[in-house]
Amino acid sequence: MTTDEMTTAETAPETSRTAAPRIAVHLFAGAAAAFGADAATVHAATLEEAIAVLRRDGSAEAGRVIDRSSFLVNAVACTDRARQLADGDRVDVLPPFAGG
């Protein structure tokens, strides 16, 4: 899925798109490979919502990668999926890396 496809797929319905902040998502290694893109834009108010959009818009394999991944919000590790996101925040998706 390309960045444009993920952005377009994510934008419906219009009412939820306008209510949630615009978040830049950067996908690394196996996450980028599974999604077919290294970046996307989603509209989400929390980290959990951003993860749900990525799962919804990705393939089954992409969902499995997301389930095993760690996340950074604005370059800081985040395990609190209820973390509120603001317009312009960045979420990095870091799948497990071999050897550490």
C-alpha positions as CSV (number, residue, x, y, z in Angstrom):
1,M,0.0,0.0,0.0
2,T,1.4,3.4,-1.0
3,T,1.4,6.4,1.2
4,D,-1.2,8.0,-1.0
5,E,-3.4,4.9,-0.8
6,M,-3.1,4.7,3.0
7,T,-4.0,8.4,3.3
8,T,-6.9,8.2,1.0
9,A,-8.3,5.0,2.5
10,E,-8.0,6.5,6.0
11,T,-9.9,9.7,5.2
12,A,-13.4,8.2,5.2
13,P,-15.7,9.1,6.9
14,E,-15.3,12.8,6.6
15,T,-16.6,13.6,10.1
16,S,-14.0,11.4,11.9
17,R,-11.2,12.7,9.7
18,T,-11.8,16.4,10.6
19,A,-12.1,15.6,14.3
20,A,-8.8,13.8,14.7
21,P,-5.3,15.2,14.4
22,R,-3.1,14.5,11.4
23,I,-0.2,12.2,12.3
24,A,2.9,11.4,10.4
25,V,3.7,7.7,10.6
26,H,7.2,6.4,9.7
27,L,7.6,2.6,9.2
28,F,10.9,0.9,9.5
29,A,12.4,-2.4,8.3
30,G,9.9,-5.2,8.2
31,A,7.0,-2.8,8.9
32,A,7.9,-0.8,5.7
33,A,8.2,-4.0,3.7
34,A,4.8,-5.3,4.9
35,F,3.1,-2.0,4.2
36,G,4.9,-1.4,0.9
37,A,5.7,2.2,2.1
38,D,8.0,3.8,4.6
39,A,5.7,6.6,5.5
40,A,2.0,7.4,5.8
41,T,-0.4,9.9,7.2
42,V,-3.3,9.0,9.4
43,H,-5.9,10.9,11.4
44,A,-6.0,9.6,15.0
45,A,-6.5,11.1,18.5
46,T,-4.5,8.4,20.3
47,L,-1.7,6.0,19.6
48,E,-4.3,3.1,19.7
49,E,-6.4,4.8,17.0
50,A,-3.3,5.3,14.8
51,I,-2.4,1.6,15.3
52,A,-6.0,0.7,14.4
53,V,-5.9,2.7,11.2
54,L,-2.6,1.0,10.2
55,R,-4.1,-2.4,10.9
56,R,-7.3,-1.6,9.0
57,D,-5.5,-0.2,5.9
58,G,-2.7,-2.8,5.8
59,S,-2.5,-6.4,4.7
60,A,-2.9,-9.3,7.1
61,E,0.9,-9.5,7.2
62,A,1.2,-5.8,8.0
63,G,-1.2,-6.3,10.9
64,R,1.0,-9.1,12.3
65,V,4.0,-6.9,12.1
66,I,2.2,-4.1,13.8
67,D,1.2,-6.4,16.6
68,R,4.8,-7.2,17.3
69,S,6.1,-3.6,16.9
70,S,7.3,-1.0,19.3
71,F,6.3,2.7,18.9
72,L,7.9,6.0,19.3
73,V,5.9,9.2,19.6
74,N,7.9,12.2,18.7
75,A,11.1,10.2,19.1
76,V,10.2,8.9,22.6
77,A,9.4,5.3,23.3
78,C,5.7,5.0,24.1
79,T,3.9,1.9,25.6
80,D,0.8,3.8,26.6
81,R,-1.6,3.2,23.7
82,A,-4.1,5.7,25.2
83,R,-1.5,8.4,24.7
84,Q,-3.1,11.5,23.2
85,L,-1.8,12.7,19.8
86,A,-1.7,16.2,18.5
87,D,-1.7,17.5,15.0
88,G,1.7,17.2,13.5
89,D,2.9,14.5,15.9
90,R,5.1,11.7,14.5
91,V,4.7,8.0,15.3
92,D,7.6,5.6,14.4
93,V,6.7,1.9,14.0
94,L,9.7,-0.3,14.9
95,P,9.3,-4.0,14.3
96,P,11.5,-6.4,16.2
97,F,15.0,-6.4,14.8
98,A,17.1,-9.6,14.6
99,G,20.0,-9.7,17.1
100,G,18.6,-7.1,19.5
